[in-house]
Amino acid sequence: MSMEQGARFLIGVEAGDGERVTSSAPVESDDREILDAYSNAVVSVSEAVSAAVVKIEVTAASPTKSRGREEQGGSGSGFVFTPDGFILTNSHVVNGAKSVHAVLMSGERYEALLVGDDPDTDLAVVRINAPSLQTVRFGSSNRLKVGQVAIAIGNPYGFQTTVTAGVVSALGRSLRAKSGRLIDDVVQTDAALNPGNSGGPLVDSAGRVIGVNTATIMPAQGLCFAIAIDTAKFVASRLIRDGRIRRSYIGMAGQNVPILRKIVHHYGLPNRNGILVVSMDDNGPAKKAGLVEGDIIHAFGGETIEGIDELHRLLTDERVGQGASIGVIRGVQKLELGIIPLEREFIN
């Protein structure tokens, strides 16, 4: 076949003998089926989750020079996660609010009681008294994969129940909360977020919440972040129980990393992941214990840990001032150090 004949074959023109040549280009219907599958996933998630997403309206007393103090309004998003009206949202949405109300997708508006607020993770729980509430299903951020579909639902600029879709762009990011603490294990997505999306759910293609939308980097496009749902579940349960989070801390920032396979096998470690020490507070417990940047923490208090979330769960109020062992991998050495966690003072 000549080059001309080959070209004519590829574009499906009439051959010289009058016979129709079949095109080898992709069939258009296959493209439509792919788009339909994606669209159906987003539509299904939107229909399943949107009724549980609420608009959070807040008023706060704002000092002014001319009128003393006047009411200032703001709004964000949240989602109902229990049938009796507990709603998860961002701390920065409700922190310092004089009053909080939740508006359902139906337009019904209810006064919301602040149950607990944790600026360190930018999470808060409020509660409304309303009948027949639809709730979300929680997923697991531990099982997320970069590239999987991520769908954000919220109320950007007051436009209620707005749906945007994208993918999980990266895992294990860190953000600094308003309190000054690094929020670790943050999910990065390119599902568009805008002011007002804060506190809304980030959802996977099965309709399970995988994160709480919290921040964007302006004026960048496609750089959006959500608090991992495994962190949110733990914080929400403590806020419901105690109204606040009292934490011990060891004074370090880290990120989840895999441990080299040969080290895992050599020492017979039960875990394949640990926490890379990125930085430490001056005169903090970690530095006093002898940790150095580059260490990988694989155990704390005799318990195996594979990530930041697990370490945070172990740094409870009972640990304050109590000595504990901390297992690290330094280069190819396995070490065990002693550490005394301290209580982290709450910063509003």
C-alpha positions as CSV (number, residue, x, y, z in Angstrom):
1,M,0.0,0.0,0.0
2,S,1.4,3.4,-1.0
3,M,1.6,6.3,1.5
4,E,-1.3,8.0,-0.3
5,Q,-3.4,4.9,-0.1
6,G,-2.5,4.5,3.6
7,A,-3.6,8.1,4.3
8,R,-6.9,7.6,2.5
9,F,-7.4,4.4,4.5
10,L,-7.0,6.2,7.8
11,I,-9.4,9.0,7.0
12,G,-12.0,6.6,5.4
13,V,-12.3,8.1,1.9
14,E,-13.4,6.2,-1.2
15,A,-10.8,3.9,-2.6
16,G,-9.8,4.0,-6.2
17,D,-11.9,0.9,-7.0
18,G,-15.0,2.5,-5.6
19,E,-15.1,0.4,-2.5
20,R,-15.7,2.2,0.9
21,V,-12.7,1.8,3.2
22,T,-13.5,1.5,6.9
23,S,-11.8,4.1,9.1
24,S,-9.4,3.0,11.8
25,A,-10.0,6.1,13.9
26,P,-11.6,5.6,17.4
27,V,-15.3,5.1,17.3
28,E,-17.1,8.2,18.5
29,S,-19.6,6.2,20.5
30,D,-16.8,4.9,22.7
31,D,-15.9,8.5,23.7
32,R,-19.6,9.1,24.5
33,E,-19.7,6.0,26.7
34,I,-16.6,7.2,28.6
35,L,-18.1,10.6,29.1
36,D,-21.4,9.2,30.2
37,A,-19.8,6.9,32.8
38,Y,-18.0,9.9,34.3
39,S,-21.1,12.1,34.1
40,N,-23.2,9.4,35.7
41,A,-20.8,9.1,38.6
42,V,-20.9,12.8,39.3
43,V,-24.7,13.0,38.9
44,S,-25.2,10.0,41.2
45,V,-22.9,11.5,43.9
46,S,-24.6,14.9,43.7
47,E,-28.0,13.4,44.1
48,A,-26.9,11.2,47.0
49,V,-25.0,13.8,49.0
50,S,-26.4,17.2,48.2
51,A,-29.4,16.9,50.6
52,A,-26.9,16.5,53.5
53,V,-24.9,19.6,52.6
54,V,-25.9,22.8,54.4
55,K,-25.1,26.5,54.1
56,I,-23.7,27.9,57.3
57,E,-24.6,31.5,58.0
58,V,-22.8,33.3,60.8
59,T,-23.0,36.7,62.4
60,A,-20.2,38.2,64.5
61,A,-19.8,41.5,66.4
62,S,-17.3,43.6,64.5
63,P,-15.7,46.7,66.1
64,T,-16.0,49.9,64.0
65,K,-14.9,53.4,64.8
66,S,-18.2,55.2,64.0
67,R,-20.8,52.9,65.5
68,G,-19.1,51.0,68.2
69,R,-20.0,47.4,67.4
70,E,-22.2,46.2,64.6
71,E,-23.2,42.9,63.2
72,Q,-21.1,41.4,60.4
73,G,-22.2,38.4,58.4
74,G,-20.5,35.5,56.7
75,S,-21.2,32.1,55.3
76,G,-19.7,28.8,54.5
77,S,-20.7,25.1,54.1
78,G,-21.1,22.1,56.3
79,F,-22.6,18.6,56.1
80,V,-24.9,16.5,58.3
81,F,-23.2,13.3,59.5
82,T,-25.6,12.0,62.1
83,P,-29.4,11.7,62.0
84,D,-29.7,13.7,65.2
85,G,-28.3,16.8,63.6
86,F,-24.5,17.0,64.1
87,I,-22.9,19.0,61.3
88,L,-19.2,19.1,60.4
89,T,-17.7,22.3,59.1
90,N,-14.5,24.4,59.3
91,S,-13.4,26.2,62.5
92,H,-12.7,29.4,60.6
93,V,-16.3,29.5,59.4
94,V,-17.8,29.5,62.9
95,N,-14.9,30.6,65.2
96,G,-15.9,33.7,67.1
97,A,-19.4,33.8,65.7
98,K,-22.2,35.4,67.8
99,S,-24.8,33.3,66.1
100,V,-24.8,30.3,63.7
101,H,-27.6,29.1,61.4
102,A,-27.8,26.2,59.0
103,V,-29.8,26.3,55.8
104,L,-30.8,23.0,54.3
105,M,-31.1,22.4,50.6
106,S,-34.9,22.7,50.9
107,G,-34.4,26.3,52.2
108,E,-35.4,25.5,55.8
109,R,-33.2,27.5,58.2
110,Y,-32.3,26.3,61.7
111,E,-30.4,27.9,64.6
112,A,-27.2,25.9,65.1
113,L,-25.5,25.3,68.5
114,L,-21.7,25.2,68.5
115,V,-20.7,21.8,70.0
116,G,-17.0,22.2,69.7
117,D,-14.2,24.0,67.8
118,D,-10.7,22.9,67.0
119,P,-8.7,25.6,65.2
120,D,-5.6,23.3,65.2
121,T,-7.3,21.2,62.5
122,D,-9.7,23.9,61.2
123,L,-12.6,21.7,62.1
124,A,-15.8,22.4,64.1
125,V,-19.1,20.6,64.9
126,V,-22.4,22.4,65.2
127,R,-25.8,20.9,65.9
128,I,-29.3,21.6,64.7
129,N,-32.7,20.3,65.8
130,A,-34.5,19.2,62.6
131,P,-36.5,16.2,61.6
132,S,-35.7,13.6,58.9
133,L,-32.2,14.7,58.1
134,Q,-30.2,13.1,55.3
135,T,-26.7,12.2,56.3
136,V,-23.4,11.5,54.5
137,R,-21.4,8.3,54.5
138,F,-17.7,8.5,55.5
139,G,-15.0,7.0,53.5
140,S,-11.3,6.5,54.4
141,S,-8.6,8.9,53.4
142,N,-6.0,6.2,54.0
143,R,-7.2,4.4,50.9
144,L,-7.1,7.4,48.5
145,K,-5.1,7.2,45.3
146,V,-3.7,10.2,43.3
147,G,-5.8,10.6,40.2
148,Q,-9.1,9.2,41.5
149,V,-12.2,11.3,41.0
150,A,-13.0,13.9,43.7
151,I,-16.2,15.9,43.8
152,A,-16.7,19.0,46.0
153,I,-20.2,20.2,47.1
154,G,-20.8,23.5,48.8
155,N,-22.0,27.1,48.7
156,P,-19.4,29.3,47.0
157,Y,-20.3,33.0,47.2
158,G,-23.7,31.9,48.5
159,F,-24.7,29.9,45.5
160,Q,-26.2,26.9,47.3
161,T,-25.4,23.3,46.5
162,T,-22.8,24.0,43.8
163,V,-21.0,20.8,42.5
164,T,-17.5,20.8,41.0
165,A,-15.5,17.8,40.0
166,G,-11.8,17.0,39.5
167,V,-9.3,14.5,40.8
168,V,-7.2,13.9,43.9
169,S,-4.0,15.8,42.9
170,A,-1.7,14.8,45.8
171,L,-1.7,13.3,49.2
172,G,0.2,14.0,52.4
173,R,0.3,17.8,52.0
174,S,0.6,20.1,55.0
175,L,-1.3,23.4,55.7
176,R,-0.8,25.9,58.5
177,A,-3.9,26.6,60.4
178,K,-4.9,30.0,61.8
179,S,-3.7,28.8,65.2
180,G,-0.2,28.4,63.7
181,R,-0.1,24.6,63.8
182,L,0.6,22.6,60.7
183,I,-2.3,20.5,59.6
184,D,-0.8,17.3,58.2
185,D,-2.1,14.7,55.8
186,V,-4.1,17.2,53.8
187,V,-5.7,16.1,50.5
188,Q,-4.9,18.3,47.4
189,T,-7.5,18.4,44.7
190,D,-8.2,20.4,41.5
191,A,-12.0,20.3,42.1
192,A,-12.7,24.0,42.1
193,L,-13.2,25.7,45.5
194,N,-14.1,29.3,46.2
195,P,-15.0,31.3,49.3
196,G,-18.1,29.7,50.8
197,N,-17.0,26.2,49.9
198,S,-15.2,26.0,53.3
199,G,-16.6,23.2,55.4
200,G,-18.3,21.3,52.6
201,P,-17.6,17.7,51.7
202,L,-15.0,16.3,49.2
203,V,-16.5,13.1,48.0
204,D,-15.3,10.1,46.0
205,S,-17.1,8.5,43.1
206,A,-19.0,6.1,45.4
207,G,-20.5,9.1,47.3
208,R,-18.3,8.7,50.4
209,V,-16.9,11.8,52.1
210,I,-13.1,11.7,51.9
211,G,-12.3,15.2,53.1
212,V,-13.6,18.5,54.5
213,N,-12.9,21.3,52.0
214,T,-10.9,24.1,53.7
215,A,-8.6,26.2,51.6
216,T,-7.4,27.4,48.2
217,I,-4.2,29.2,47.2
218,M,-5.1,32.5,45.5
219,P,-4.6,33.4,42.7
220,A,-3.5,30.0,41.7
221,Q,-5.9,27.8,39.8
222,G,-6.5,24.1,40.6
223,L,-4.7,24.2,44.0
224,C,-7.4,23.3,46.5
225,F,-7.2,21.5,49.8
226,A,-9.3,19.4,52.2
227,I,-8.8,18.0,55.7
228,A,-8.5,14.2,55.4
229,I,-11.7,12.5,56.6
230,D,-9.8,10.2,58.9
231,T,-8.6,13.2,60.8
232,A,-12.0,14.7,60.7
233,K,-13.7,11.6,62.1
234,F,-11.4,11.5,65.1
235,V,-11.7,15.3,65.8
236,A,-15.5,15.2,65.4
237,S,-15.9,12.4,67.9
238,R,-13.8,14.2,70.5
239,L,-15.6,17.5,70.0
240,I,-18.9,15.7,70.5
241,R,-17.6,14.0,73.7
242,D,-15.6,16.9,75.3
243,G,-16.4,20.1,73.3
244,R,-12.7,20.6,72.7
245,I,-9.5,18.9,71.8
246,R,-6.9,18.8,74.6
247,R,-3.6,17.6,73.1
248,S,-0.2,16.6,74.0
249,Y,2.5,17.5,71.5
250,I,6.1,16.6,70.7
251,G,7.1,19.6,68.7
252,M,7.8,18.4,65.2
253,A,6.3,18.6,61.7
254,G,6.4,15.6,59.4
255,Q,5.0,13.8,56.4
256,N,4.0,10.2,55.7
257,V,6.6,8.3,53.7
258,P,7.3,4.6,52.9
259,I,10.1,2.9,54.7
260,L,12.6,1.2,52.5
261,R,11.6,-2.4,51.9
262,K,15.0,-3.8,52.9
263,I,14.9,-2.0,56.2
264,V,11.4,-3.4,56.9
265,H,12.6,-6.9,56.1
266,H,15.9,-6.6,58.0
267,Y,14.3,-5.4,61.3
268,G,11.0,-7.3,60.8
269,L,8.9,-4.2,61.1
270,P,5.2,-4.7,61.1
271,N,4.6,-1.5,59.2
272,R,5.8,-0.3,55.8
273,N,5.3,3.4,56.3
274,G,6.3,6.0,58.9
275,I,6.6,9.7,59.5
276,L,9.6,11.6,58.1
277,V,10.7,14.3,60.6
278,V,10.8,17.5,58.5
279,S,11.3,20.1,61.2
280,M,11.3,20.6,65.0
281,D,10.4,23.3,67.5
282,D,13.3,24.8,69.3
283,N,13.5,23.4,72.8
284,G,10.5,21.1,72.0
285,P,10.1,17.5,73.3
286,A,11.3,16.0,70.0
287,K,14.5,18.0,69.9
288,K,15.2,17.3,73.6
289,A,14.6,13.6,73.0
290,G,17.4,13.6,70.4
291,L,15.4,13.4,67.1
292,V,17.0,14.9,64.0
293,E,15.5,16.0,60.7
294,G,15.4,13.0,58.3
295,D,14.5,10.5,61.0
296,I,11.5,8.3,60.2
297,I,9.2,7.6,63.2
298,H,7.7,4.1,63.1
299,A,6.5,3.6,66.7
300,F,5.3,5.7,69.6
301,G,4.6,4.4,73.2
302,G,5.1,0.9,72.1
303,E,2.5,1.1,69.3
304,T,3.2,0.9,65.6
305,I,2.3,4.0,63.6
306,E,2.3,4.4,59.9
307,G,1.2,8.1,59.5
308,I,0.5,11.4,61.1
309,D,-3.1,10.6,61.8
310,E,-2.1,7.6,64.0
311,L,0.5,9.7,65.9
312,H,-2.1,12.4,66.5
313,R,-4.5,9.9,67.9
314,L,-1.9,8.7,70.4
315,L,-1.0,12.2,71.5
316,T,-4.0,12.5,73.8
317,D,-4.4,14.5,77.0
318,E,-3.4,11.4,79.0
319,R,0.1,11.6,77.5
320,V,0.9,15.1,78.8
321,G,4.0,14.9,81.0
322,Q,4.2,11.2,80.7
323,G,7.4,9.6,79.4
324,A,7.1,7.4,76.3
325,S,9.3,5.6,73.9
326,I,9.6,6.7,70.3
327,G,11.0,4.3,67.6
328,V,12.9,5.8,64.7
329,I,14.8,4.7,61.7
330,R,17.9,6.9,61.2
331,G,19.7,6.0,58.0
332,V,19.8,2.2,58.3
333,Q,19.8,2.1,62.1
334,K,16.8,1.3,64.2
335,L,16.8,3.4,67.4
336,E,14.5,3.8,70.4
337,L,14.5,7.2,72.2
338,G,12.7,8.5,75.3
339,I,10.4,11.5,75.0
340,I,8.1,13.5,77.3
341,P,5.1,15.0,75.4
342,L,3.9,18.4,76.7
343,E,0.4,20.0,76.5
344,R,0.0,22.4,73.6
345,E,-1.6,25.6,74.7
346,F,-4.8,26.5,72.9
347,I,-4.4,29.5,70.6
348,N,-7.6,31.2,69.4
